[in-house]
Amino acid sequence: MTTDSHCIFCKIVAGAIPSRKVYEDDDIFAFHDIHPWAPVHFLLIPKAHIASMAQIGPGHDALLGRMMALAPKLALQEGCRPYPEGGFRIVCNTGAEGGQEVQHLHLHVMGGPRPWLKG
């Protein structure tokens, strides 16, 4: 597994920076956003350092599929109401023009009663 010693998310995965963990397995880590935009707001990241969605290739299909499949389960676990009355949003900012602030692939999962801070 590749890591970047300067990446804040790699440091969170390693336990060098504390986080409020939502989920962890061999390949994926999820934790609460420190500046939430919604009542439920957590990040899903691969443990391996992948800079952004722009670096995703065919070898990442299974990883991304697992991340997307985990999102609904974790959203309910963290307090989102069930579909169709409830729900959640998944956002993946990519690159500077896409609003990406941390150069480690991450999915924002946000939900809960509206209106939200942003979005």
C-alpha positions, 0 to 999 in steps of 0.5 A, spaced: 500 500 500 502 506 498 502 512 502 504 519 502 508 521 509 506 529 508 498 527 506 494 529 512 489 523 510 495 518 510 496 520 517 489 519 519 489 512 517 496 511 520 493 514 527 498 519 527 492 524 527 486 523 531 479 522 528 472 520 529 472 513 526 466 511 522 468 505 519 475 501 517 477 495 513 483 493 510 482 498 504 477 503 506 477 508 512 471 513 514 471 518 519 467 524 521 469 531 517 472 536 522 468 542 519 461 538 517 456 542 512 450 537 514 448 534 520 451 527 518 458 528 514 463 523 514 469 522 509 470 515 505 477 514 503 482 509 500 487 507 505 492 507 499 494 514 497 491 515 491 491 523 489 484 524 486 479 521 482 483 523 476 488 518 478 483 512 478 484 507 473 481 500 471 485 497 477 481 501 482 474 498 480 473 494 486 475 499 491 471 504 488 465 499 488 466 497 495 466 505 497 460 506 493 456 500 496 458 502 503 456 509 503 448 507 504 450 503 510 454 508 513 449 513 512 444 510 515 448 508 521 451 515 522 443 518 522 441 519 515 433 517 514 432 511 510 430 513 502 426 515 499 424 520 505 431 521 507 437 520 503 444 523 503 449 526 498 455 523 495 460 528 493 467 527 490 471 534 489 477 533 484 483 538 482 483 545 484 477 547 479 473 541 482 474 544 489 479 539 492 483 541 498 486 535 500 490 531 495 488 524 497 481 521 494 475 522 498 468 521 498 464 526 502 457 523 504 452 528 507 445 527 509 440 529 515 435 535 515 435 541 510 437 546 510 445 545 510 451 549 511 453 548 504 450 544 498 
